[in-house]
Amino acid sequence: MAILSSPVAIHLLADNADLIAPIGELRWREWGHAPDPEDLD
């Protein structure tokens, strides 16, 4: 049986500043819970 592998690419979040806010919101929605604030503001 042959094992096929594809290349792995790693990009720094700091190099993609336009993704910082959306990823921050995604993480907040995943991990934010009471008594944490319910709004990002």
C-alpha positions as CSV (number, residue, x, y, z in Angstrom):
1,M,0.0,0.0,0.0
2,A,1.4,3.4,-1.0
3,I,1.0,6.3,1.3
4,L,0.5,9.5,-0.5
5,S,1.4,12.8,1.1
6,S,0.8,16.4,0.1
7,P,3.0,19.3,1.0
8,V,2.2,21.2,4.2
9,A,2.1,25.0,4.1
10,I,2.4,27.2,7.2
11,H,1.5,30.9,7.0
12,L,1.9,33.4,9.9
13,L,-1.2,35.2,11.0
14,A,0.9,38.3,11.3
15,D,1.5,38.2,7.5
16,N,-2.2,38.1,6.9
17,A,-3.4,41.1,8.9
18,D,-6.9,41.0,7.2
19,L,-7.5,37.7,8.9
20,I,-6.7,38.8,12.5
21,A,-10.2,40.1,13.4
22,P,-12.2,37.3,11.8
23,I,-10.0,34.6,13.4
24,G,-10.2,36.5,16.8
25,E,-14.0,36.5,16.5
26,L,-14.0,32.8,15.6
27,R,-11.9,31.9,18.6
28,W,-14.0,34.1,20.8
29,R,-17.2,32.4,19.6
30,E,-15.6,29.0,20.2
31,W,-14.2,29.7,23.7
32,G,-16.2,32.7,25.0
33,H,-18.7,31.6,27.7
34,A,-20.2,32.9,30.9
35,P,-19.0,34.8,32.8
36,D,-17.1,36.1,29.8
37,P,-18.7,38.9,27.9
38,E,-21.3,37.9,25.3
39,D,-20.4,40.8,22.9
40,L,-17.0,41.5,21.5
41,D,-17.3,45.2,22.3
